[in-house]
Amino acid sequence: MKEYKVLKKGFWKKDDIFEDTLNQLAREGWEVKNAIGDGHGNISKVILEREKNR
C-alpha cells in the first residue's frame, strides 16, 4: 500500500531550503511523483509517494 504527501513551496521559501527539505524526505523513503508549477516557471507543489508499511 502507498501513502502520499503534498509539499507546498511558498513564494517566501528559498530554493535551497526547499531542496534541503526534499532531500531529507528522500532519505525517509519519499519519491517525487509529480511537481506542479505556478505558471511562471516556479514549482509550487510536489507530490511525494512511499510504501506505507516499510
Contact map, one row per residue, 1 for C-alpha under 8 A:
111000000000000000000000000000000000000000000000001110
111100000000000000000000000000000000000000000000111100
111110000000000000000000000000000000000000000000111100
011111000000000000000000000000000000000000000011110000
001111100000000000000000000000000000000000000011100000
000111110000000000000000000000000000000000001111000000
000011111000000000000000000000000000000000001111000000
000001111100000000000000000000000000000000011100000000
000000111110100001000000000000000000000000111000000000
000000011111100000000000000000000000000000010000000000
000000001111110000000000000000000000000000010000000000
000000000111110000000000000000000000000000000000000000
000000001111111011000000000000000000000000000000000000
000000000011111111000000000000000000000000000000000000
000000000000111111100000000000000000000000000000000000
000000000000011111110000000000000000000000000000000000
000000000000111111111000000000000000000000000000000000
000000001000111111111100000000000000000000000000000000
000000000000001111111110000000000000000000000000000000
000000000000000111111111000000000000000000000000000000
000000000000000011111111100000000000000000000000000000
000000000000000001111111110000000000000000000000000000
000000000000000000111111111000000000000000000000000000
000000000000000000011111111100000000000000000000000000
000000000000000000001111111111100000000000000000000000
000000000000000000000111111111100000000000000000000000
000000000000000000000011111111000000000000000000000000
000000000000000000000001111111000000000000000000000000
000000000000000000000000111111100000000000000000011000
000000000000000000000000111111110000000000000001110000
000000000000000000000000110011111000000000000001110000
000000000000000000000000000001111110000000000111100000
000000000000000000000000000000111110000000000111100000
000000000000000000000000000000011111000000000111000000
000000000000000000000000000000011111100000111110000000
000000000000000000000000000000000111110000111100000000
000000000000000000000000000000000011111111111000000000
000000000000000000000000000000000001111111110000000000
000000000000000000000000000000000000111111000000000000
000000000000000000000000000000000000111111000000000000
000000000000000000000000000000000000111111100000000000
000000000000000000000000000000000000111111110000000000
000000001000000000000000000000000011110011111100000000
000000011110000000000000000000000011110001111100000000
000001111000000000000000000000000011100000111110000000
000001110000000000000000000000011111000000111111000000
000111100000000000000000000000011110000000001111100000
000111100000000000000000000001111100000000000111110000
011110000000000000000000000001111000000000000011111000
011100000000000000000000000011100000000000000001111100
111000000000000000000000000010000000000000000000111111
111000000000000000000000000000000000000000000000011111
100000000000000000000000000000000000000000000000001111
000000000000000000000000000000000000000000000000001111
